[in-house]
Amino acid sequence: MISRLAATVLLLAALGACSGPQPAKKAPEVKTQPRATSANPGYKPAKSPTLEAVRTRGYVACGVHAGLPGFALKDARGAWRGFDVDICRAVAAATLGDANKVRFTVIGAQDRFGALQKGELDVLSRNTSQTFARETGLGLVFPIITYFDGQGFLVRRELGLNSAQELNGARVCVQEGTASAGNVDDWFRVRGIRYRAVMAASEQQARQLYEAENCDVFTADVSALAASRSVLSNPGGHVILPEVISKEPLGPVVRQDDPVWADIVRWTVYATLLAEELGLTSRTVEQARETATDPETRRLLGVEGDLGSLLGLETDWAFQVIRQVGAYHEIFRRDLGADSALRLDRGLNALWNAPKPGLMYAPPMR
């Protein structure tokens, strides 16, 4: 009986082998709703609860730094200025048609993510680095990188230091509860260099401790160091050492549960980058809207097609961003570059096709 059964199994296996491979079963077809085109005007995009809330209350709630020159700082008249501030103003222009419809809330480093999670903010724009744990463990998302940065060291020029490798035994001021504290510890430990961390509750306190010579070195993102140096009593008496010890991709943060809002923030920044690439500025964009023949420029400015409706925005959303806030190079220049106290080079933040190429790259507007 057993031998007869075995023979039957062998025969069936042989027949199966002779018949060759069997075609795979066709997967059931999944029907997806096509994206909006002129041929499909009835398409309705997913709604954004955040956008609806913004329109109901009439302003964008934006969390910013208490006072970081170049990024977020009140001017003599009490108006907020800076790179992170302009990102929120651009979002207001895109969603409400008015860059001034923003309410800024000062948020400390320890509280910034909690305020966003609780719904107290629509967007956090506070020189915040994208990291794995922040994006996967907090229910938040970084829609786009607006500034590629890295952590460095600020020292007094009179010390005559040329490299961070010479910092053995140094007292290092660093803000507690930030990625900078972990980065600097990793960097010194891996190289076997002794140092003593002088912890500060805020960036401002770290700067004050450094200026009072309670530490030898101040470490933070290079852009933050340049900002701090600009307000020291003698900016020229301090240098940023050449080592950059980390990658710090900075950008706005939103909640993960509203992907349409994340798209709005992302494409608002892309619009400023595309404007620079296409040669548009806040001063020329109105004329360009009347005279442009290039299809991508016309789509960006809402002259051709209706791409804004895919995000629940008006046709001229990108035009308003560029007209009221500017192209990326205008924003960078006035807040961080040649027209600012920081005078930072574009570096990695140059366009991908610039004479000295950077990392800034926007997908096509189509």
Secondary structure, DSSP 8 states (H G I E B T S, - for coil): -HHHHHHHHHHHHHHHHHT------------------TT-TT------HHHHHHHHHTSEEEEE-SSBTTTBEE-TTS-EESHHHHHHHHHHHHHHS-TT-EEEEE--TTTHHHHHHTTS-SEE-SS-B--HHHHHHSSEE----SEEE-EEEEEEGGG----GGG-TTEEEEEETTSHHHHHHHHHHHHHT--EEEEEESSHHHHHHHHHTTSSSEEEEEHHHHHHHHHTSS-GGGEEE-S---S-EEE--BEETT-HHHHHHHHHHHHHHHHHHHTT--TTTHHHHHHH---HHHHHHTTSSS-GGGGGT--TTHHHHHHHHT--HHHHHHHHTSTTSSS----GGGSBTTSSS--SB------
